[in-house]
Amino acid sequence: MTHASTPGSRRRFLMNSGSGLGALALADLLSAAEPLAPRTPHHRPRAKSVIFLFMEGGPSHIDLFDPKPALDKLAGQVTPESFKLPVTSATGSHRMPLVASRRQWKRHGQSGLWVSDWYPNIARHADKLAVIRSCWADGLNHVGSVRQMNTGSILAGRPSLGAWTTYGLGASNRNMPSFVVLTDDRVVRGGPTNWSSGFLPATYQGTHFQKEGPPIPDLAPQKEVDDRRQRGRLDLLRELNQRHAGRHPGDDELDARTESYELAYRMQSAAPVAVDLESESAATRRLYGMEDKATARFGTNCLLARRLVEHGVRFVEVYCGSGSGWDAHTGLEENHTKWCGASDRPIAGLLADLEARGLLDETLVVWGGEFGRTAFTDTNSTGKGAQYGRDHNPWGFTMWMAGAGIKAGQTIGSTDEIGFRAVEEPYHVHDLHATILHLLGMNHLNLTHLHNGRAERATITGGKLIAEALA
């Protein structure tokens, strides 16, 4: 056996290595010069945009999309020894009683997907869904787990998936933010770290629309300030910032601030049109449940998400239950009845509306939370008079995707008999992110940013495509 160790091959190796590093450096220089310029994807994209429907707090997969008949037989018994509980489980050394799902289950659509009676409207769209029942993650608490679903890490400091998307593809519409976050009544656990740009230039961070009043405050200029005067102010501000930047090279926050002023100026004409929900018909507003108090908040955000992708926003994240609303350690029936009621009609309306407008073929819709819930009761729901709940479960839970590039009407993978661990075709959060980036036209292995001498990527050191989900 001979080894390729000739001087020529060594020179070739060094040349190729050098070229690769040079390409990385060139990419960073180009990004710095024009951070939001549209970029060529790695391959033909199937999706132009993503709407990520984030059910914060951990929806119970075994009560929504992953029926477990074994629980009916085992209900009331402690978790059998054959199901190995993690040392880090909140149950400690105790094996808690198993609780059967109280839901009514039916198969739906030509695909026969199982959906519970908590989601009757989404069930009508079963043939649009690819339900991934074998997801798993690393976090156990909400802050770290919400952060990992957004950034790939339970630790703060890494860029969110929306930031990576903008970094990789640039802006589709220079007059609108490329990455928008919509929340409901409470603060998301972990706050802005979930839509941060991390070590990427600050220009790529998400824009959080405010909950009350206009989504973007102070967007309109004062009446006495005409366009010429405002343009002059911005030009002067840019000149002063450039002088400051010359004295402080490498301050990307200053660059981001300058870009944000310019974006706000451009948005003054585009954004009011994009967020004008009053222009929607009464029928469309009813489709999203905007006339019903229970669905109005999330329905409004879902309709706004549709309008944003229509206006070129690449990544829209829509939270339902901000601040861990789905976190049913006790009172699961009351909790999930509320949040399923709040989300079912708006999500079904979004899917129907996207399809009717021809947007579903170019929009990837993702549904899920930071983790699922256990089949056994939580320690918080064992006291006298307490209503049963379920604990956090990052070891096996459900996500689904619909729309652009998705092979719909199927379930992928499985959890064990009680829905505790992903056992067949387990897919990590990094795999979900790799697949989303792939559908947007990016190879997660090649989407890199040089940081502290290392080519960082969205999926860190993991990630594989969920090939079964791809059409």
C-alpha positions as CSV (number, residue, x, y, z in Angstrom):
1,M,0.0,0.0,0.0
2,T,1.3,3.4,-0.9
3,H,0.5,6.7,0.8
4,A,-0.1,10.0,-1.0
5,S,2.8,11.7,0.7
6,T,4.8,13.1,-2.3
7,P,5.9,16.7,-2.2
8,G,3.4,17.5,-5.0
9,S,0.5,16.1,-3.0
10,R,1.7,18.0,0.1
11,R,1.8,21.3,-1.9
12,R,-1.6,20.5,-3.3
13,F,-3.0,19.9,0.1
14,L,-1.6,23.2,1.5
15,M,-2.8,25.1,-1.6
16,N,-6.3,23.6,-1.2
17,S,-6.3,24.3,2.6
18,G,-5.1,27.9,2.0
19,S,-7.8,28.4,-0.7
20,G,-10.5,27.2,1.7
21,L,-9.3,29.6,4.5
22,G,-9.1,32.4,1.9
23,A,-12.7,31.7,0.9
24,L,-13.8,32.0,4.5
25,A,-12.0,35.3,4.9
26,L,-13.4,36.6,1.6
27,A,-16.9,35.7,2.7
28,D,-16.4,37.6,6.0
29,L,-15.1,40.6,4.1
30,L,-18.0,40.6,1.7
31,S,-20.5,40.2,4.6
32,A,-18.9,43.1,6.4
33,A,-19.0,45.4,3.3
34,E,-22.7,44.7,2.5
35,P,-24.2,42.6,5.3
36,L,-27.7,42.3,4.0
37,A,-27.0,41.9,0.2
38,P,-28.7,38.9,-1.2
39,R,-26.4,35.9,-1.5
40,T,-26.3,32.8,-3.7
41,P,-27.5,29.7,-1.8
42,H,-25.5,26.5,-1.9
43,H,-28.2,24.7,-3.8
44,R,-31.6,25.3,-5.2
45,P,-33.8,26.3,-2.3
46,R,-37.2,24.7,-1.8
47,A,-38.3,27.4,0.7
48,K,-38.1,31.2,0.5
49,S,-39.1,31.7,4.1
50,V,-39.8,30.0,7.4
51,I,-42.6,30.5,9.9
52,F,-41.6,28.8,13.1
53,L,-44.6,28.3,15.4
54,F,-43.1,27.9,18.9
55,M,-45.3,26.4,21.6
56,E,-43.3,27.6,24.6
57,G,-43.4,25.5,27.7
58,G,-43.5,22.0,26.2
59,P,-46.7,20.7,24.6
60,S,-47.5,17.1,25.5
61,H,-46.8,15.0,22.4
62,I,-48.5,11.9,23.9
63,D,-51.8,14.0,24.1
64,L,-51.5,15.6,20.7
65,F,-49.7,13.6,17.9
66,D,-48.2,10.5,19.5
67,P,-50.9,8.1,20.9
68,K,-49.7,5.5,23.4
69,P,-52.3,2.7,23.9
70,A,-49.9,1.0,26.4
71,L,-50.6,3.9,28.8
72,D,-54.2,2.8,29.1
73,K,-53.1,-0.5,30.4
74,L,-50.3,0.8,32.7
75,A,-52.1,3.8,34.0
76,G,-51.8,4.1,37.8
77,Q,-48.8,1.9,38.0
78,V,-45.4,3.4,38.7
79,T,-43.0,3.6,35.7
80,P,-41.7,0.1,35.1
81,E,-38.1,-0.6,35.8
82,S,-37.6,-1.5,32.1
83,F,-37.9,2.2,31.3
84,K,-34.6,3.7,32.5
85,L,-35.2,7.2,34.0
86,P,-32.3,9.7,33.7
87,V,-30.4,10.7,36.8
88,T,-31.2,14.3,36.1
89,S,-35.0,13.7,36.0
90,A,-37.0,16.1,38.2
91,T,-38.6,13.0,39.7
92,G,-35.3,12.2,41.4
93,S,-35.0,8.6,42.5
94,H,-38.8,8.1,42.6
95,R,-40.8,6.3,39.9
96,M,-44.0,8.2,39.5
97,P,-47.4,6.8,38.5
98,L,-48.2,6.7,34.8
99,V,-51.2,8.6,33.6
100,A,-53.2,7.7,30.5
101,S,-54.1,10.3,28.0
102,R,-57.7,11.5,28.3
103,R,-58.0,12.4,24.6
104,Q,-60.0,11.0,21.9
105,W,-57.9,9.9,19.0
106,K,-58.7,9.6,15.3
107,R,-56.9,9.0,12.0
108,H,-57.2,11.9,9.6
109,G,-56.9,12.5,5.9
110,Q,-55.8,10.1,3.3
111,S,-52.6,9.6,5.2
112,G,-54.4,8.4,8.3
113,L,-52.2,10.6,10.6
114,W,-53.2,10.3,14.3
115,V,-54.3,13.6,15.8
116,S,-56.1,14.1,19.1
117,D,-59.4,16.0,19.7
118,W,-57.4,18.8,21.2
119,Y,-56.4,19.9,17.6
120,P,-59.5,19.3,15.5
121,N,-58.8,22.1,13.0
122,I,-55.2,21.2,12.5
123,A,-56.3,17.6,12.0
124,R,-58.1,18.7,8.8
125,H,-54.7,19.5,7.4
126,A,-53.1,16.2,8.3
127,D,-52.1,15.4,4.7
128,K,-50.0,18.6,4.7
129,L,-47.9,17.5,7.8
130,A,-44.7,15.5,8.2
131,V,-44.9,14.6,11.9
132,I,-41.5,13.8,13.5
133,R,-42.2,11.8,16.6
134,S,-38.6,11.0,17.5
135,C,-37.1,14.4,18.4
136,W,-34.7,14.8,21.3
137,A,-32.7,17.6,22.9
138,D,-30.2,18.2,25.7
139,G,-31.8,20.7,28.0
140,L,-34.0,20.0,31.0
141,N,-35.2,23.4,32.1
142,H,-37.0,26.0,30.0
143,V,-34.4,28.7,29.6
144,G,-31.7,26.3,28.3
145,S,-34.2,24.3,26.2
146,V,-35.9,27.2,24.5
147,R,-32.4,28.6,23.8
148,Q,-31.3,25.3,22.3
149,M,-34.3,25.1,20.0
150,N,-33.4,28.6,18.8
151,T,-29.6,28.5,18.8
152,G,-28.5,24.9,19.0
153,S,-27.0,25.3,22.4
154,I,-28.4,25.4,26.0
155,L,-25.8,28.1,26.7
156,A,-26.2,31.8,25.8
157,G,-24.0,33.4,23.2
158,R,-24.6,31.5,20.0
159,P,-26.5,32.9,17.0
160,S,-30.1,32.0,16.5
161,L,-31.3,30.0,13.5
162,G,-33.0,33.1,12.1
163,A,-29.7,35.0,12.4
164,W,-27.8,32.3,10.6
165,T,-30.5,32.4,7.8
166,T,-30.0,36.1,7.3
167,Y,-26.2,35.7,7.5
168,G,-26.3,33.0,4.8
169,L,-28.9,34.4,2.4
170,G,-29.0,38.2,3.1
171,A,-32.2,40.1,2.9
172,S,-34.9,39.4,0.3
173,N,-36.5,42.8,0.8
174,R,-34.1,45.5,1.9
175,N,-37.0,47.6,3.2
176,M,-38.0,45.0,5.8
177,P,-36.2,43.2,8.6
178,S,-35.2,39.7,7.4
179,F,-35.8,38.0,10.8
180,V,-38.8,39.0,12.9
181,V,-40.0,37.6,16.3
182,L,-43.7,37.8,17.4
183,T,-44.6,37.0,21.0
184,D,-47.8,37.1,23.0
185,D,-48.5,38.2,26.6
186,R,-45.4,37.3,28.5
187,V,-41.6,37.4,28.1
188,V,-40.0,34.5,26.4
189,R,-37.7,32.5,28.8
190,G,-34.2,33.6,28.0
191,G,-35.4,36.8,26.3
192,P,-33.3,38.2,23.5
193,T,-30.7,35.5,23.7
194,N,-33.2,33.4,21.6
195,W,-33.1,35.8,18.6
196,S,-29.5,37.1,19.2
197,S,-26.9,37.2,16.5
198,G,-24.4,35.8,19.0
199,F,-20.9,36.0,17.5
200,L,-22.2,36.9,14.1
201,P,-22.3,40.7,13.3
202,A,-25.1,42.3,15.2
203,T,-26.9,43.3,12.0
204,Y,-28.2,39.7,11.8
205,Q,-30.2,39.7,15.1
206,G,-33.9,39.3,15.1
207,T,-36.3,42.2,15.3
208,H,-38.8,41.8,18.1
209,F,-42.2,43.4,17.2
210,Q,-43.9,44.9,20.3
211,K,-47.0,43.3,21.6
212,E,-49.3,46.3,22.1
213,G,-49.9,49.2,19.6
214,P,-48.0,49.4,16.3
215,P,-45.6,46.4,15.9
216,I,-42.8,48.9,15.2
217,P,-42.8,52.0,17.5
218,D,-41.8,55.4,16.4
219,L,-41.5,54.4,12.8
220,A,-43.3,57.4,11.3
221,P,-41.3,60.7,11.4
222,Q,-42.6,63.9,12.9
223,K,-45.0,65.8,10.6
224,E,-42.7,68.8,10.3
225,V,-39.8,66.6,9.2
226,D,-40.0,66.1,5.4
227,D,-38.0,63.4,3.5
228,R,-35.2,65.8,2.5
229,R,-34.6,66.9,6.1
230,Q,-34.7,63.3,7.4
231,R,-32.3,62.1,4.7
232,G,-29.9,64.9,5.6
233,R,-30.0,63.9,9.3
234,L,-29.3,60.3,8.5
235,D,-26.4,61.2,6.2
236,L,-24.9,63.4,8.9
237,L,-25.4,60.6,11.5
238,R,-23.7,58.1,9.1
239,E,-20.7,60.4,8.6
240,L,-20.3,60.8,12.4
241,N,-20.6,57.1,12.9
242,Q,-18.1,56.4,10.2
243,R,-15.6,58.7,11.9
244,H,-16.2,56.9,15.2
245,A,-15.9,53.6,13.5
246,G,-12.5,54.6,12.1
247,R,-11.3,55.2,15.6
248,H,-12.8,51.9,16.9
249,P,-12.3,49.3,14.2
250,G,-14.1,46.0,14.6
251,D,-17.1,47.5,16.5
252,D,-19.8,45.6,14.7
253,E,-22.5,46.9,17.1
254,L,-21.9,50.4,15.7
255,D,-22.3,49.0,12.1
256,A,-25.5,47.3,13.2
257,R,-26.8,50.6,14.7
258,T,-26.0,52.5,11.5
259,E,-27.7,49.8,9.4
260,S,-30.8,49.8,11.8
261,Y,-31.2,53.6,11.2
262,E,-31.1,53.1,7.4
263,L,-33.5,50.1,7.6
264,A,-35.9,52.2,9.8
265,Y,-35.8,54.9,7.1
266,R,-36.5,52.4,4.3
267,M,-39.2,50.7,6.4
268,Q,-41.3,53.9,6.7
269,S,-42.9,53.2,3.4
270,A,-42.8,49.4,3.3
271,A,-43.6,48.4,6.9
272,P,-46.9,50.1,7.4
273,V,-48.3,48.3,4.4
274,A,-46.8,44.9,5.6
275,V,-48.4,45.2,9.1
276,D,-51.7,46.7,8.0
277,L,-54.1,43.9,9.2
278,E,-57.1,46.3,8.7
279,S,-56.7,45.8,5.0
280,E,-57.5,42.1,5.4
281,S,-61.1,40.9,4.6
282,A,-63.5,40.0,7.4
283,A,-63.4,36.4,6.2
284,T,-59.7,36.2,6.5
285,R,-59.7,37.7,10.0
286,R,-62.3,35.1,11.0
287,L,-60.2,32.4,9.4
288,Y,-57.4,33.2,12.0
289,G,-59.9,33.5,14.9
290,M,-59.3,37.3,15.4
291,E,-62.9,37.9,16.5
292,D,-62.6,35.4,19.4
293,K,-60.8,36.5,22.6
294,A,-59.3,33.0,23.0
295,T,-57.6,33.0,19.6
296,A,-57.2,36.7,18.9
297,R,-53.7,37.2,20.1
298,F,-52.0,34.2,18.4
299,G,-54.4,34.5,15.4
300,T,-53.2,38.1,14.9
301,N,-49.6,37.1,15.0
302,C,-50.2,34.2,12.6
303,L,-51.8,36.5,10.1
304,L,-49.0,39.0,10.6
305,A,-46.5,36.2,9.9
306,R,-48.3,35.5,6.6
307,R,-48.1,39.1,5.6
308,L,-44.5,39.4,6.6
309,V,-43.4,36.4,4.4
310,E,-45.4,38.0,1.6
311,H,-43.3,41.1,1.9
312,G,-40.0,39.2,1.8
313,V,-39.2,38.5,5.5
314,R,-37.1,35.3,5.5
315,F,-37.7,34.0,9.0
316,V,-40.6,34.7,11.3
317,E,-40.9,33.1,14.7
318,V,-44.3,33.2,16.3
319,Y,-44.6,32.3,20.0
320,C,-47.7,30.8,21.6
321,G,-47.6,30.7,25.4
322,S,-44.6,33.0,25.8
323,G,-43.0,32.5,29.3
324,S,-43.7,28.7,29.3
325,G,-47.4,28.9,29.0
326,W,-47.6,25.2,28.0
327,D,-45.7,24.1,31.1
328,A,-48.3,21.8,32.7
329,H,-46.6,20.3,35.8
330,T,-50.1,20.3,37.2
331,G,-53.5,20.8,35.7
332,L,-52.7,19.5,32.3
333,E,-56.3,19.3,31.2
334,E,-57.0,22.9,31.9
335,N,-53.6,24.1,30.7
336,H,-53.6,22.3,27.3
337,T,-57.3,23.0,26.7
338,K,-56.5,26.7,26.9
339,W,-53.4,26.7,24.7
340,C,-54.6,24.2,22.2
341,G,-57.8,26.3,22.0
342,A,-55.6,29.4,21.5
343,S,-53.5,27.8,18.7
344,D,-55.6,25.3,16.8
345,R,-57.7,27.6,14.7
346,P,-55.0,30.2,13.9
347,I,-52.6,27.5,12.8
348,A,-55.2,25.8,10.6
349,G,-56.1,29.2,9.3
350,L,-52.5,29.9,8.5
351,L,-52.0,26.6,6.6
352,A,-55.2,27.2,4.6
353,D,-54.4,30.8,3.8
354,L,-50.9,30.0,2.7
355,E,-52.1,27.3,0.4
356,A,-54.9,29.4,-1.0
357,R,-52.4,32.2,-1.9
358,G,-49.9,29.8,-3.4
359,L,-47.4,30.6,-0.6
360,L,-47.3,27.1,1.1
361,D,-45.1,25.8,-1.8
362,E,-42.4,28.4,-0.9
363,T,-43.0,28.7,2.9
364,L,-41.8,26.2,5.4
365,V,-44.0,26.0,8.5
366,V,-42.5,24.4,11.6
367,W,-44.5,23.5,14.8
368,G,-43.2,22.5,18.2
369,G,-41.9,23.4,21.6
370,E,-38.6,23.2,23.5
371,F,-39.4,19.6,24.6
372,G,-42.4,17.3,25.2
373,R,-43.9,15.9,28.4
374,T,-43.6,12.6,30.3
375,A,-46.2,9.9,30.6
376,F,-45.9,9.9,34.4
377,T,-47.2,12.5,36.7
378,D,-45.0,15.3,38.0
379,T,-44.0,15.6,41.6
380,N,-46.0,18.9,41.7
381,S,-49.3,17.1,41.0
382,T,-49.2,14.4,43.7
383,G,-50.5,16.4,46.6
384,K,-54.0,16.2,47.9
385,G,-56.5,17.7,45.5
386,A,-53.9,18.4,42.9
387,Q,-54.8,17.9,39.2
388,Y,-52.5,15.6,37.3
389,G,-49.7,17.1,35.2
390,R,-46.7,15.9,33.3
391,D,-43.0,16.6,33.7
392,H,-40.5,18.0,31.1
393,N,-39.4,15.4,28.5
394,P,-36.4,16.3,26.2
395,W,-35.7,12.6,25.6
396,G,-38.5,12.0,23.1
397,F,-41.0,14.5,21.7
398,T,-42.8,15.6,18.5
399,M,-42.3,18.4,16.0
400,W,-44.0,18.7,12.6
401,M,-43.2,20.5,9.4
402,A,-45.4,21.5,6.5
403,G,-45.1,23.4,3.2
404,A,-42.1,23.9,1.0
405,G,-40.0,20.8,0.2
406,I,-41.8,18.6,2.8
407,K,-43.0,15.1,2.0
408,A,-46.3,15.4,3.7
409,G,-48.9,13.0,5.2
410,Q,-46.4,10.9,7.2
411,T,-45.0,10.2,10.6
412,I,-41.3,9.8,11.0
413,G,-39.6,7.9,13.8
414,S,-41.2,6.8,17.1
415,T,-40.8,6.9,20.9
416,D,-41.1,3.9,23.2
417,E,-44.4,2.5,24.5
418,I,-44.9,5.3,27.0
419,G,-43.5,8.1,24.8
420,F,-40.5,8.7,27.0
421,R,-37.5,8.2,24.7
422,A,-37.0,8.5,21.0
423,V,-36.1,4.9,19.9
424,E,-36.7,4.7,16.1
425,E,-34.8,7.2,13.9
426,P,-34.0,9.7,16.7
427,Y,-33.4,13.2,15.5
428,H,-31.7,15.9,17.6
429,V,-32.3,19.7,17.5
430,H,-29.2,20.0,15.3
431,D,-30.9,17.7,12.8
432,L,-34.0,19.9,12.7
433,H,-31.8,22.9,12.1
434,A,-29.8,21.2,9.4
435,T,-33.0,20.2,7.6
436,I,-34.5,23.7,7.8
437,L,-31.3,25.3,6.5
438,H,-31.2,22.7,3.7
439,L,-34.7,23.6,2.6
440,L,-33.7,27.2,2.5
441,G,-30.8,26.3,0.1
442,M,-28.0,26.1,2.6
443,N,-25.7,23.2,3.5
444,H,-25.2,23.4,7.3
445,L,-21.7,22.1,7.0
446,N,-20.7,24.9,4.6
447,L,-22.5,27.7,6.3
448,T,-19.7,28.9,8.5
449,H,-18.4,32.0,10.3
450,L,-14.8,32.4,11.4
451,H,-14.8,33.1,15.2
452,N,-11.8,32.9,17.5
453,G,-9.9,31.0,14.9
454,R,-12.6,28.4,14.3
455,A,-15.1,28.0,11.5
456,E,-18.4,28.0,13.5
457,R,-21.6,26.7,12.1
458,A,-25.3,26.6,13.2
459,T,-25.3,23.0,14.0
460,I,-22.0,23.2,16.0
461,T,-20.4,19.8,15.6
462,G,-23.6,17.8,14.8
463,G,-26.5,17.7,12.5
464,K,-27.8,15.5,9.8
465,L,-30.6,15.8,7.3
466,I,-34.0,14.3,8.2
467,A,-34.1,12.8,4.7
468,E,-37.5,11.1,5.2
469,A,-39.1,14.6,5.6
470,L,-37.9,15.8,2.2
471,A,-40.0,15.6,-0.9
